[in-house]
Amino acid sequence: MTQQESDATLRKTLDEVDRGAKRFVAAWLIMSLAVVAGLIWLGHISTTGDVRTMVLWAVVILLVAQGVNLVLSCAVMSAMTRKTLTAIELLKRQ
């Protein structure tokens, strides 16, 4: 592999990591908007339901949001770490 091919592959790999970070931020924003929508909905049912129902749904909304955040964070960090390690391996071969 020539130096130019190696540099191009390295640049491509690091660009993928950057795109992954941007997708992560976008997904996090969408998830945050979903939580806000859930809390707005919770405000709606608080006027029509009892306190027990409201507290139950508040806990459900927050637990689901935390679970999605955890899975999303782990998946994106794992993928970005793998790509960064691939880039480091390319550098070591030179």
N, C-alpha and C positions, 0 to 999 in steps of 0.2 A: 504494500500500500504506500502510495506516495504521500508526501507531506500535504499536498493540496487536498487529496482525498480524505486524509485523516482530519485535517482542519474542517473540511465540509461536514464530515460525519459528526465531529465534535460540536460544531455550531448547530447542526440539526438537532442533536440530542438536547443541548441546552435550551434551544428554542422550544422544544416540546415541554421541557420543565416549566418554562415561563408561561406557555399556554395553559398548562395544567394549573398553575397558580391562579391565573385569571379565571379559569373555569370554576375553581374552588371558591373564589370570592363571589362570583355570580351565583353559584348554587347556595352559598351561605346567605346572600341577600334574599334570594327567593324563599329560603326556609324561614328567614326572619320575618318576611312579609306574611308568610303562612301563619306564623305564631301570632302576629299582630291581628290577622283576620280571625284567628281562633279566639283571641281575647276580646275582640269586638263582638263576636258571636256570643261569647260568655256574658258580656254586658247585656246583650239582648235577652238571653234566657234568665238573667237575674231578675228582670222585671216580670217575667211570666212564670218562673219556677220558684221552688223553695231554696233555702240556703244549702241544704244537703246536696241537691242536684248541682248547684253552682260550684260548690267546693269539689265535688267529684269530677266534674268536667274540667275544672282548672288544673287539677292534678293530672288528669289524662292528657290534656294539651301540653303541659310542661314535660311530662315524661316522654311523650312521643317526640317532642322537639329535641330533647336531650339525646334520645336514642338515634334519631336521624343525624344529628350533629356528630355524634360519636362515630357512627358508621362512615359517614361522608369524610370526616377528618382522617380517619385511619386509612381509608382507601386512597385518598389523594396523596397523603404523606408517603404511603408505601410506594405508590407509582412514581412520585417525584424522586424519592430516595433511590429507587431502582435505576431510574434514568441517569441520575447524577453519578451513581457508581459505575454505570456503563461508560459515561464520559471520562471518568477517572481511569478506568481500564484502558481506554483508547490513548490517553496521555501517557500511560506507563509503557505502552507498546512502542512508542516513538523513540 
